[in-house]
Amino acid sequence: MRRMLAVGAAVTVVAGSGAAFALIGDDGDARAQGGDVRLSTALVTKGDLVDTEKVDGTLTFEGERDVWVGASGVVTWAPSQGAVIERGDPLVRVQNRPVTLMYGGTPMYRTIGPGVSDGADVKALESNLKALGYGDGLTVDGEFTVATEAAIKEWQDDRGLEETGRVDAKQVVFLPGAVRVKTVKAPEGKRVASGQPVMTVAGTRRIVHINLDADKQDMAVKGARVSVELPGGTVVAGRIASVGTVAEETGTEQN
């Protein structure tokens, strides 16, 4: 049985199964008059019968969260709503010093520098520095070494920061990946304190929340491919991430 879900500002639910049989004569002519029709081929085609239904959906982005920074002072630059921020980009500038986005699952909870113990945060920092082109001799292993310090200093120099060889929450925020700015809570000119949220962000992957009646929940199978019709008529491919949620497949557009 094939189950599909097409989602847009409206959602089309498709489900069902069945079989169809076609008989083909050797001369292509099913004669109904006089005598039998000789059959040389019996072609059996098994396919799906489908049912469709449209329901409303709400388009948003996944993983909404507040962003805190360790810097204090006046915000001298903030991104605009809807801006996409990627690895190495500034999330905000405080006292004209950038607070940079780096990818990682561990928050920046301590100063990373000479003498720090091994850890996932050190490994995440090394991985980001390597990805941004710093530290030719740097090994991404979670151990702070002379090569780690040199890579940090090189990065700090390019960012206009003091070359201390140490990184903390005043300079870096770890987030799982690229983000889209939803709300700016600390615009230019606002004074912020350490630990104060400066913005709300979400992931860059679009998702659609849908409401299906209880008797139709089995039509939304996790992982199933779907077609999503966005406002304006553009149709993109997606997959069902969970019951009631459709996630976009990046880079796929259908005509």
Secondary structure, DSSP 8 states (H G I E B T S, - for coil): -EEEEEEESEEEEEEE---EEEEE-TTS----SSS----SEEEEE-----EEEEEEEEEEES--EEEE-S--EEEEE---TT-EE-TTSEEEEETTEEEEEEE-SS---S-BSTT----HHHHHHHHHHHHTT--TT---SS---HHHHHHHHHHHHHHT----S-B-TTTEEEESS-EEEEEESS-TT-EE-TT-EEEEEEESSEEEEE---GGGGGG--TT-EEEEE-TTS-EEEEEEEETTEEEEEEEEEE-
